[in-house]
Amino acid sequence: MLFATEGSGLLPVVGWVLLGSFVFYRIAVYIQLSIARSRAAKEHGCKPPPAYPDFDPIFGLGLVLAAVKSGKKDTFLEDIWKRYQKYGNTFSSNLTGLPIITTCEPENVKTVLAVKFADFQLPPRRKAGFRDLFGNGVFTTDGSEWEHSRAMLRPNFTRTQIADLNMFEKHVNELIELIPKDGSTIDLQDLFFGMTLDSATEFLFGESANTLSGQHSSAPKGDIFGQSFDYCTGYIGKRFRVGLPTIFGNKQYTQGVKDVHTFADHYVRKGIKRYNSREKGRDGIDSPSESGRYVFLDELVKETQDPLALRSELMNILLAGRDTTASLLSVLWNTLSKRQDVWAKIQAEVETLEGRAPSFEEIKNMKYLRYTMNEVLRLYPVVPGNSRSAIRDTVIPRGGGPDGLSPVFVPKGTSVVYSVYSMHRRTDIYGPDALEFKPERWETLRPGWGYLPFNGGPRICLGQQFALTEASYATIRLMQTFKTIESRDPHPWTELLTVTCSSKYGAKVSLR
């Protein structure tokens, strides 16, 4: 009995010894790591960037509160730009405990996205936050998974595929039919989102959602998908911008995810059915890919028949196929309605076609239309910012020291957040009139990494030519149908942020 009592008395002592040893070990490791990092930073000539003066430097609650306030006022992007003007083009901060280096330096963006691509990955919080809705696909994975998804997508965006404009013609005509001819006010933004969903589902999945046409489709209604998709991406984007995960989502978000997945699952089932029919040699099943056109879904099903994996890939590419082009078109037409000088110059190019549909080459040769789209994407980028997380200690070339010209040491686990919106407004890149909408600047402008509407490096957007071609074709055909335009929107451009950016007030216009 005495032995048991004495033994029991030793247990707390042993526990405290073990705890003390562990704490001592962690302190020793931290000191050793700090010394090694200090030495590495000195070897590369690194200096610390300015720090955002948060009243809570540990958890960054000041920045969180500022982000919430900006979101409520729809000035999130503008407020970020003002911070750069105040604290410099690169500064450090903290967001809910995560160390961040924020930058709008082209050389830093180039380093993160290209030069030191292997040193960075998607931020773990972003991947976790997107997983409920998007699963694992080209926008939510790294490494070999991402490489495989990208390889599957690449054949969809060859010149041969994109240059086939017949599909665009069909969906643009359906859009034109829904526009009043008597000058009544119409919000083109709603129509553009419907058109791009219809074209993306046909182009990528072999069957259009027929959102605009009203024709019978076996797919769930595209408008329900659109509403649910917009809500869910808005919910994800809002929480991601303040450093919060999407777990414990509200009831509307949970239902929205179900609606979106129901829409995607329809195409998954159709794709699997086509594949199984071909494998068994049965007749009577239409296959879009048999026409000679590469259909992403049909090729994907050859790789896997896992419905969840297929849905994830479809959800990822729908984000790019629908939202980016529709947002570009919405801002473009909102701007055209308020800039009659720009409208007239594009009309002059369009009139050279004498009313016929343009070819792919003729679209490419319409320089002023291209300059105008470049300017829209400069001032109102569809993806206004992004981030990458360091997977090892590394260095970016700008932002350190009082002059901001020294390299900056980036410890493993630090996120580098870059603002395309702010970078596109830098007067040292675009001139003193950087805030002015001026397509003519693109006659001589070559900004390099200072212009990044479609990302850059190995993860550059595969669909950028598809998006520009669809937006150009739709604009040309609309301008051939309607000769005059008036704005019915008194507001200046105002951001509407989800995981992409569009116009809060749409594109309300009158066309005749």
ABEGO torsion letter per residue (X at the ends): XAAAAAAAAAAAAAAAAAAAAAAAAAAAAAAAAAAAAAAAAAAAGBBBBBBBBBABAAAGAAAAAAAAAAAAAGAAAAAAAAAAAAAEABBBBBBGGBBBBBBABAAAAAAAAAAAAAABBBBAAAAAAAAAAAEBBAAABBEAAAAAAAAAAAAAABAAAAABAAAAAAAAAAAAAABBAAGBBBBAAAAAAAAAAAAAAAAAAGBBAGAAAGBBBABBBAAAAAAAAAAAAAAAAAAAAAGBBABGBBAAAAAAAAAAAAAAAAAAAAAAAAAAAAAAGBBGBBBAAAAGBBBAAAAAAAABABAAAAAAAAAAAAAAAAAAAAAAAAAAAAAAAABAAAAAAAAAAAAAAGGBBBBAAAAAABAAAAAAAAAAAAABBABABBBBBBABBBBBABGBEAAGABBBBBBBGBBBBBBAAAAAABAAAAEAAAABBBAAAAAABBAEAABBAAEBEAABBAAAAAAAAAAAAAAAAAAAABABBBBABABBBBBBBBABBBBAAEBBBBBX
